[in-house]
Amino acid sequence: MAWRPAFVRRQSPCSFRRYALARGRGAIQSRDLAGLRLNGAGVHDLCRRLSRRIFLLLYVLFGASQLVRMAAVLWNSGAQGATHPAILPSPENLRDYLAYGVFALLTIRALAAVQCHALKRVLAR
């Protein structure tokens, strides 16, 4: 397999041919990590997809924490729980993860707003 740039490796051969033709004509525009053009809709789409992933990770993290807490309560109510009790995890560590998730969401939104503002400024010239 011939060497190709990293952002092109995952694309089909047809799209690589289009990339090579456009590159030869000098028509390559700036693109984001997913290969979409960085216009207003592309930035909004990327922001939405990243936000969905962060929300999904937070839901999974908090759901797993609740399952562990329920399992610990059920274990402690059983016969073996009386002799070897399970320790309930404290919710303080989840506050840190929630803060990190909110910070990541705010950062994504701020960077998307800066990118859209910069694109409007370039298009206004």
N, C-alpha and C positions, 0 to 999 in steps of 0.2 A: 504494500500500500504506500503510495507516495505521500510525502509529508504535506500537510495542509495546516493553516492556522488553527488554533484550538477552537475558536468559535465557529469554524466551518466543519469540523470533523463529524458532528452529530447530524448534519444536514444530508439530504438525499443527493445523489449525483446530479440530478437536474438542477437543484438549487445551487450546487457548487459551480456548474457550468454558467448559470446566470451570474453568479458572483464574479467568476473569472472574466466574463464578457463585460460586465459593468466596471470591473477594475481596469480593464484595458481602455475603456472609454473615459475613465476618471469620474464615474458617476456614483461612487460609493459615498453614502452619507453616514453621519455618526449613528451608531447603534448602541443599544443597551446590552446587558449581559445575556438577555434572552433572544437577541437577534432582531428585536423590533426597532423601528425608527424612533428616535427620541423627539417625537412631536408631542403635542398636548395629550392626545389620546393614548399614545404609547407610554408616556410617563404615568398617566392615570391608571392604565391597565397594570403596569408593573407595581405601582403602589398598592393597588387593590389585591394583587396576587400575594405580595409579601405580607400584607396585613392579614390576609386569610390564613397564611401559614403560621404567623405568630399567634393569632387567636386559637387556631387548632392546637398548637403546642401548649398553650396555657390551659385550654380545656382538658387536654389529655393529662397534663401534670396535676391539675386540681382533682380530676376524676380518679386518677390512680391514688392520690393521697387519701381521698375519701374511702376508696376500697380498702386500703391498708388500715385505716382507722376502724372500719367496720369489721375487718378480719380480726383485729386485735381485741375489739370488744367481744366478739363471739368466742374467741379463744379464751379470754379471761372468764367468761361465764361457764365454760365447760369444766370437766373434771380435771384435765391436765392443766388448765389455767390456774387452778387453785394452788398447785405445787410449783408451777413454772409460769408466772404471769408474764404476759407480753407488755412491753412498754409502749404507751401511746406516743406517736410522734407529735412534736409540738408544731403549731402552725406558724411559728415565727420565721422559719426558713422559707415558707411559701410567700411571705410578704416580700422577701427579697426578689424572688422570681417574678412576682407580680410587678414590682417596681422596675425590674429589667425589661419586662414585656412592654410596659407603658412607655418607658424611655425609648425602646426600639420603635414603637409605633409613632411616637412624636418625632423621632429623628427621620423616619421614612417620610412622614407627611411634610416636614420642614424641607427636606432635600427635594421632594417633588415640587413643592411650591417655589423654591429657588430656581429649579430647572425650568418650570413653566414661565416664571417671570423673565428669565434670561432669554428664552425662546421668543417671548412677546417683544422684548427689547430688540432682538436681532431682526425680527420680521418687521418691526416698525421703521427700521432704517431704510 
